[in-house]
Amino acid sequence: MREFRPGSFQILPPVIKNLLIINALAFLAYHPFSHTDSSTVIANLFALHTWQSPLFKPWQLITHLFLHGGWDHVFFNMFALWMFGSILENLWGPKRFLTFYFICGLGAALSHMIALYFGSEHLINEYTYLSQHFTVGNFTTFYQKENLGNIYRDASLILQQWTAAPDSPFAAQEASHLAVQYVRDTLNEPTLGASGAVFGCLAAFGYLFPNTYIYLYFLFPIKAKWFVLFYAAYELFATVQNSAGDNVAHVAHLGGALFGFLLVYFWNKTNKRTFY
């Protein structure tokens, strides 16, 4: 059994270097303005939105890869990109790696968009029914199902006021505004980050170098094939569980990994002997 050791490879190959620089510059341009009008404008223009959102633009399928929501988000994505992507670029060359990276990013985005579409379509149908049969009971069901009390500070007060005065037009109007706001916020929620493309790199690394050790927290060795499989199993579990408050795009991670695996599988069809 051999272990892959990239001793003679470039530590920072050109595509990886430029991706790191672009992501860092984009983060510095975006993050200092968090929670301001400038941050909202940038997110609305360049982060990924569902097809049902009026904010969706085709270029977002690419531009969302260069935006990140926090220091930990950008650091771990860029660290993983360097860790796995640099080996792939040294192996394939800049042109093929760049093609691979963007195909994985697009595959992740499309997977996430499909999941968003079905989730948003279900929400739109629920809201349509609610708006056509707008009663305290139906609003309460909508409120509980969508967990509005944990999302909006005044949501529980609005529900209590309408429940106490079911014939109040003012209370009904406040409840209606809350439902509209929730649907709008959900449809316009941005997705950002290079995680999908990075998961593609991870899947490719695990396929090409299954017996190479990865050191978790720089201490605990685990073979790449097991690391990738366990990580994919966790992402699948998190997708199925769909916990409230979990804003991680697990389907995008799985989509990026799937596209990465398929690409490297077909590219590597002529070489089935060398697995480090």
Steps between C-alpha positions, in 0.01 A plus 500: 500500500641838403428843636489800270768753591495821292856597593603628158168672425435870523373598842286777349422427132370790288124428490487430874699815569269716290186342647629573850577861409162559331309346789697703754441825310129423456469422870672824602274695266186333632551412865591842648159623386303216661153594622504822298327610180825445306520140621138441398561640152805278448316191625194578286712539187763228535381235749295210366120520521227255413339521156173610662667807648489832310864541609625203296750582224686243285846626595432409862568135410868605486531813714363334816817288508704808594286630788517372858301582808767511770867460584461132590303433180762648269797364697393135506385508137827651383707271720324192359529639146875540545541166677322287240482724194872570482572127467238465226631801308857368521373167370277631218641839414332843533256476208345168595485586868328834433246321280447242772458765771234698317308191384485382863388847607230507234392146586472593866301814413258311274448228762428764761268689263296185436463442874409866550245482220304215658522654847394842372221354287361325806516825698332696221217248485457517878491878494257503208261278695544716810432823313183352349380365837648752740369399841656489846512121487672482161745772597582315822571184299723697262669671797582173673606312188741772391618567856442875466533556874872421486557717193324827576509671837141632482345189345368347823345834604324532164358148535387565856327825404308340214409195709366729775303712248419277197265762352758781514591620147816660639621171652419315176692759299806466726488122461469537123802732488700249703415214263588711194829604659591141576432384144696793358793447735509128425493545122763774516735320738850502347735203465871571488832323530737271312409194708339310211808534279726414794297183566561408138874530563466289815310227313759496221783479752329215681454310174853552367685466830276275713781364721671832567461609861323821599576624849186629674589801714860422398501207747268213403587308182221370276519371145357735241243248376348461848511871568309575178244224560435602861474867403258418217292284737481789747390743226233253385377454857486878553307537174240242598471631856454859380532647849337834575752782492752303293596742222777283354447402135553126550347413161753730333783319678369163383444633148854635477640171630292299250608710205861484617487123533338451158748729328808337648353153444459555126825693464687221679347211305828428324691469828359247745831389653639797694307571818716649772 
